[in-house]
Amino acid sequence: MSSSSAESKMALAKTVLSTVGSVAATAMLVRTIVHDYIPPEFHEYIFFGLKNIFTKFSNEFTMVIDEFDGLVNNEIYEAAEIYLGNKLSPNTHRLKISKPEKEKNFNVAMERNEEVTDIYNGQKFKWIWLCMQTEAKHFHNPRDMNSTLKSEVRSFELTFHKKNKDLALNSYLPYILKEAKQQKHENKTIKIHTVDYENIYNLHDMWKPVNLDHPATFETIAMELDQKDMILKDLERFVKRKEYYRKVGKAWKRGYLLFGPPGTGKSSLIAAMANYLNFDIYDLELTELRRNSHLRKLLVTTANKSILVVEDIDCTIDLQDNLANRAVVVANSHGFHQQESKVTLSGLLNFIDGLWSSCGDERIIIFTTNHIEKLDPALLRPGRMDVHIHMAYCTPCGFKLLASNYLGIKEHKLFKEIEELIGIEMVTPAEVAEQLLKQDEIEDSLKGLINFLNAKRKEKKVEITQVESVEKKLESDENGIKEKGLPNGKS
């Protein structure tokens, strides 16, 4: 009985092997015929037709997500790349890990042809990252710096049950976009962007970024606590009000004017705001721009969730000139004269409060100045510069914070004398910080600061005495002229 059973199994095995061999031979024959006798241009159509025959009997549905839509980045592809980097499944065997210099976190991504399975609302979604080799001369995308080097066409394939098509389009993919945006914002390294004036006509290369490693935070800035608290609350309220701004019909942006003497911490406050919000900074130098159209292009190419900074606004543009169109006549190389357009006050106002200002969301615009009295009132009104922040000279509260940051102390017997001097003398936080850095010992640093403050006090008295002396001399000279009967100083 057992021998007949063994013989039947052996016969079945031979039949299976024979069938597999016949199928394999047939497949090889078909492949050879297709390769040798059918032009290469028709290969893709044949395989595509065969694939369609098999997929008609399948319950699976596949979406193809290419890296580029024409020459434009595909937002869904970028979001999937970020989102899937944190999704590990039992089917995943390989991952790509990198860490650019000065970046905070590792970049984790799928390796080519790897599979990741994701569960969303109890439904299974299978992802595969595909990379197809191609000749570089037939494929070049100026938006993709690596396209000519790697010669790859990259895409994701998302496969799921046919019944979940609406779930994928209306819920799953929007969820991935939202999650990827949040992950990107949390993990990004803050950068400061400057204008590349050599590429001012190239929208994609107008800004050059570098990492911003400024350590300033709201905990380290020397300013009054109530002023600091006001700024923090205003920033928190702004980032939470997307729907509110839409409801009232305003662009989602906020303008800040920082004014005060040099050395009072305007640049440090900007860095602290960027670190607090995790926003990139775009540093704009208006004096290098030649026309208002350049200003509009720069605004359009700044990213959302960013801070646009124009420092020393009173020095970079003639804001007292209210003419709508200023021009400078220059001579060209042929000896003729032509008009060279300049950035105008009206162009600047349209930049921060006109239609172009709505081309983006969640943006902060910051102007700084040492002389607020020089600015045109049109620039200062709400809607343009919504919050005016006076960066004042160092106060006793600011000194205590600096002493805590630089010396690591909260109290000292010399504090009272220093606070009295700071209350009298106009000294900037930068000057105080410099004195605290000069010595290694705490008491030596504080005594050095006291000597510095007393020296400034003496200098001020000398200046006052000199001014009074000059005024008395002028008054004496005027009286002498009148006594001699020489009106207006003429003989």
HUQUIZI-V81051 format. One record per pair of residues at least 6 apart in sequence whose C-alpha atoms are under 8 Angstrom apart, sorted by the first residue. I is the first residue (numbers start at 1). J is the second residue. Records with the same first field share a line. If there is no record, write none. Layout:
I = J, J
This chain:
34 = 43
59 = 161, 162
60 = 159, 160, 161, 162
61 = 159, 160, 161, 162, 165
62 = 157, 158, 159, 160
63 = 157, 158, 159
64 = 155, 156, 157, 158
65 = 74, 76, 77, 155, 156, 157, 158
66 = 74, 77, 154, 155, 156
67 = 73, 74, 77, 78, 153, 154, 155
68 = 74
71 = 141, 142, 143
72 = 143
73 = 143
75 = 177
76 = 173, 177
77 = 155, 156
79 = 176, 177, 180, 181
80 = 176, 177, 180
81 = 109, 110
82 = 109, 180, 183, 184
83 = 176, 179, 180, 183
84 = 109, 110, 116
85 = 107, 108, 109, 110
86 = 108, 109
87 = 116, 118
88 = 116, 117
89 = 116, 117, 118
91 = 115, 116, 117
92 = 114, 115, 116
93 = 114
94 = 110, 111, 114
95 = 108, 109, 110, 111
96 = 107, 108, 109, 110, 111
97 = 106, 107, 108, 109
98 = 106, 107, 108
99 = 105, 106, 107
102 = 211
103 = 188, 189
104 = 187, 188, 189
105 = 187
110 = 129
111 = 129
112 = 128, 129, 130, 131
113 = 128, 129, 130, 131
114 = 128, 129
115 = 126, 127, 128, 129
116 = 126, 127, 128
117 = 124, 125, 126, 127
118 = 124, 125, 126, 127
119 = 125
120 = 172
123 = 164
124 = 160, 161
125 = 158, 159, 160
126 = 157, 158, 159, 160
127 = 156, 157, 158, 159
128 = 156, 157, 158
129 = 154, 155, 156, 157
130 = 154, 155, 156, 157
131 = 152, 153, 154, 155
132 = 152, 153, 154
133 = 151, 152, 153
134 = 151, 152, 153
135 = 151
136 = 147, 148, 149, 150, 151
137 = 148
139 = 147, 148, 151
140 = 147, 148
141 = 147, 148
185 = 278
186 = 278
189 = 211, 212
190 = 211, 212, 213, 274, 275, 278, 279, 280, 281
191 = 209, 210, 211, 212, 280, 281
192 = 209, 210, 211, 212, 280, 281, 282, 283
193 = 207, 208, 209, 210, 280, 281, 282, 283
194 = 207, 208, 209, 282, 283, 284
195 = 206, 207, 208, 283, 284, 285
196 = 205, 206, 207, 208
197 = 206, 288
199 = 205, 206
200 = 206, 294
203 = 297, 301
204 = 301
206 = 298, 301
214 = 271
215 = 271, 272
216 = 268, 269, 271, 272, 275
217 = 269, 271, 272, 273, 275, 276
218 = 228, 269, 272, 273, 276
220 = 401, 402, 405
221 = 265, 268, 269, 272, 398, 401, 402
222 = 265, 394, 397, 398, 399, 401, 402, 429
223 = 391, 394, 395, 397, 398
224 = 395, 397, 398
225 = 397
238 = 254
239 = 362
242 = 252, 362
245 = 251, 252
246 = 252
251 = 357, 358, 361
252 = 358, 360, 361, 362, 363
253 = 361, 362, 363, 364, 365
254 = 363, 364, 365, 383, 384, 385, 386
255 = 364, 365, 366, 367, 383, 384, 385, 386, 387
256 = 364, 365, 366, 367, 385, 386, 387, 388, 389
257 = 366, 367, 368, 369, 385, 386, 387, 388, 389
258 = 266, 366, 367, 368, 369, 388, 389, 390, 391
259 = 266, 368, 369, 370, 371, 372, 388, 389, 390, 391
260 = 369, 370, 371, 372, 390, 391, 392
261 = 370, 371, 391, 392, 393
262 = 370, 428
263 = 428, 429, 430, 431
264 = 391, 392, 393, 394, 428, 429, 430
265 = 391, 429, 430
266 = 368, 391
274 = 280, 281, 306, 307
279 = 305, 306, 307
280 = 305, 306, 307
281 = 306, 307, 308, 309
282 = 302, 306, 307, 308, 309
283 = 308, 309, 310
284 = 308, 309, 310, 311
285 = 310, 311, 316
286 = 310, 316, 317, 343
287 = 316, 317
289 = 295, 342, 343
290 = 340, 341, 342, 343
291 = 340, 341, 342, 343
292 = 341, 342, 343, 344, 347, 348
295 = 343, 347, 348, 351
296 = 351, 356
299 = 351, 356, 357, 359
300 = 356, 359, 360
303 = 360
304 = 360, 361, 362, 363
305 = 361, 362, 363, 364
306 = 362, 363, 364
307 = 363, 364, 365, 366
308 = 363, 364, 365, 366
309 = 365, 366, 367, 368
310 = 366, 367, 368
311 = 366, 367, 368, 369
312 = 367, 368, 369, 370
313 = 367, 368, 369
314 = 369, 370, 371, 372, 374, 375
317 = 343, 344, 345
318 = 344, 345
319 = 344, 345, 374, 375, 376
320 = 374, 375, 376
321 = 345
322 = 345, 346
323 = 344, 345
324 = 344, 345, 346, 347
325 = 341, 342, 344, 346
326 = 341, 342, 344
327 = 339, 340, 341, 342
328 = 339, 340, 341, 342
329 = 337, 338, 339, 340
330 = 337, 338, 339, 340
331 = 337, 338
332 = 338
349 = 379, 384
350 = 356, 357
351 = 357
352 = 365, 384
353 = 383, 384
379 = 385
380 = 386
392 = 428
393 = 426, 427, 428, 429
394 = 422, 426, 427, 428, 429, 432
395 = 419, 422, 423
396 = 419, 422, 423
398 = 429
399 = 419, 429, 432
400 = 410
402 = 429, 432, 433
403 = 409, 410, 436
404 = 410
406 = 433, 436, 437
407 = 436, 442
414 = 446, 447
417 = 450
418 = 449, 450
421 = 450, 453, 454
422 = 453
425 = 453, 456, 457
432 = 449
435 = 445, 448, 449, 452
436 = 445, 446, 448, 449
437 = 445
438 = 445
439 = 445
481 = 487, 489
